[in-house]
Amino acid sequence: GAGVSQSPSNKVTEKGKDVELRCDPISGHTALYWYRQRLGQGLEFLIYFQGNSAPDKSGLPSDRFSAERTGESVSTLTIQRTQQEDSAVYLCASSLNPPGAGLDEQYFGPGTRLTVT
Amino acid sequence: AQSVTQPDIHITVSEGASLELRCNYSYGATPYLFWYVQSPGQGLQLLLKYFSGDTLVQGIKGFEAEFKRSQSSFNLRKPSVHWSDAAEYFCAVGRPTGGGNKLTFGTGTQLKVEL
């Protein structure tokens, strides 16, 4: 079946502009995660959705970052007033996470490379 | 808070040689442990995972990892490396409960394979 998809694959934007990054998880996966990968670094957790709710937003670095998920499917990560330090690869992952289950395997998308000039 | 350390930023091995990538974690109990591989332009692919039970875990592509509680380690091994194994490898830890299901990643080890 189809894996996790993300769009766009690359985005170049000017400092101060807003950007939206999209994630389409694997069909039926209830959990969705956003991570950020800066150059030469590991992945940083940003936010986790269970269904359409976000029980853990602890990784969002500032109030310029927000995310939503609708229909227990697509998610959008929005960065307002982008800064150069926002340049990174933004990765989305999804997992089946049936109710009552513990941590489940996460499947990652190919990422969106964001460059803020 | 949980953390993961991958002490080797770069490793170079010859094709056919054995490989061991190190991973140490910090967590108050037994976590869930994962190894992912990231090839250029690709998303992360799960190589193997440890949840409980047998401490030697077999994964895809001939990789294995051993959980050593006493050393807080989860090192990845392969007996004979292939040129196609050149990639970046990430160790990750997750909390079995109450962790919001997020993963904490190490900074990665870049593997280069010499032919």
HADDOCK unambig.tbl for C-alpha pairs under 7 A between the chains (distance, minus, plus):
assign (segid A and resid 41 and name CA) (segid B and resid 107 and name CA) 4.90 0.50 0.50
assign (segid A and resid 42 and name CA) (segid B and resid 105 and name CA) 5.77 0.50 0.50
assign (segid A and resid 42 and name CA) (segid B and resid 106 and name CA) 5.48 0.50 0.50
assign (segid A and resid 42 and name CA) (segid B and resid 107 and name CA) 3.87 0.50 0.50
assign (segid A and resid 42 and name CA) (segid B and resid 108 and name CA) 5.89 0.50 0.50
assign (segid A and resid 43 and name CA) (segid B and resid 105 and name CA) 5.70 0.50 0.50
assign (segid A and resid 45 and name CA) (segid B and resid 102 and name CA) 6.68 0.50 0.50
assign (segid A and resid 45 and name CA) (segid B and resid 103 and name CA) 7.00 0.50 0.50
assign (segid A and resid 56 and name CA) (segid B and resid 100 and name CA) 6.06 0.50 0.50
assign (segid A and resid 102 and name CA) (segid B and resid 96 and name CA) 5.71 0.50 0.50
assign (segid A and resid 102 and name CA) (segid B and resid 97 and name CA) 6.11 0.50 0.50
assign (segid A and resid 103 and name CA) (segid B and resid 96 and name CA) 5.67 0.50 0.50
assign (segid A and resid 103 and name CA) (segid B and resid 101 and name CA) 5.39 0.50 0.50
assign (segid A and resid 108 and name CA) (segid B and resid 43 and name CA) 5.74 0.50 0.50
assign (segid A and resid 108 and name CA) (segid B and resid 44 and name CA) 5.64 0.50 0.50
assign (segid A and resid 109 and name CA) (segid B and resid 43 and name CA) 5.28 0.50 0.50
assign (segid A and resid 110 and name CA) (segid B and resid 42 and name CA) 5.27 0.50 0.50
assign (segid A and resid 110 and name CA) (segid B and resid 43 and name CA) 3.93 0.50 0.50
assign (segid A and resid 111 and name CA) (segid B and resid 43 and name CA) 6.54 0.50 0.50
